[in-house]
Amino acid sequence: MFGPILFLLYTAGITDLIQEHQLLPHLYADDTQVMVSVVQIRLHGLCQQITAFVEDVAKWMNANHLQLNVTKTEFLWCSSRQRLHQLSVSPVLIGGNSIHPASVVRDLGVWLDRGLSMSTHVTKVVAGCFVVLRQLNSIRRSVSRQSPMDWYGDADDNDDDDERWG
């Protein structure tokens, strides 16, 4: 619908809105994350702050003829392994919907978990690698051993390249 520069100009107000609520913005293309660091004592106040922020975002989006997709809205409490049990499991009210904290979220292709251990990310990457290995195994009898060299050329055959392209 918009070119990149026009889109940035159109959505520039969202960064100001995030900062007005003392939150930290992280924007990438049409994806927006909001981050904040808080001590355990302020956790309840933070839930109220997030709810007020999202209400303001919904108003801003409505004024700019945009719509907040609550089904794609998620949040993650992060903490050290020793303090995970202290995190709130209470939902945050967003657009009249209760959004419960996720145990894992995907952010720009990286899976983040509550303890920031990266175990979910590693598990998913390894699983993806095994899928590719199984696919390669299923075609290995159909491909000769020399075929990959044909695809990339012989690395020791640089002299011929000079004559061919020279």
Residue pairs with C-beta under 8 A, 6 or more apart in sequence:
2 10
7 30
10 64
11 27
11 64
13 60
13 64
14 25
14 27
14 32
14 57
14 60
15 25
15 27
17 53
17 56
17 57
17 60
18 24
18 25
18 32
18 34
18 53
19 25
20 56
21 49
21 52
21 53
21 56
22 36
22 49
23 34
23 35
23 36
23 49
23 53
24 34
24 35
24 36
25 32
25 33
25 34
25 35
26 32
26 33
26 34
26 35
27 33
28 108
31 108
33 107
34 50
34 53
36 46
36 49
38 46
40 83
40 86
43 87
43 88
44 88
47 88
47 90
47 92
50 75
50 92
50 94
51 92
51 93
51 94
54 68
54 73
54 92
54 94
54 95
55 95
57 68
58 68
58 95
61 67
61 68
68 95
70 94
70 95
70 97
70 99
73 94
73 95
73 99
74 99
74 102
74 105
75 92
75 99
75 101
75 102
75 105
76 101
76 102
76 103
76 104
76 105
76 112
76 114
77 87
77 88
77 101
77 114
78 112
78 114
78 115
78 116
79 86
79 87
79 114
79 115
80 115
81 115
81 117
84 114
84 115
87 101
87 114
88 101
89 100
89 101
91 98
91 99
91 100
91 101
92 98
92 99
92 101
93 99
101 114
103 113
103 114
104 111
104 112
104 113
104 114
104 120
105 111
105 112
106 112
110 121
111 118
111 120
111 121
111 124
112 118
112 120
112 121
113 119
113 120
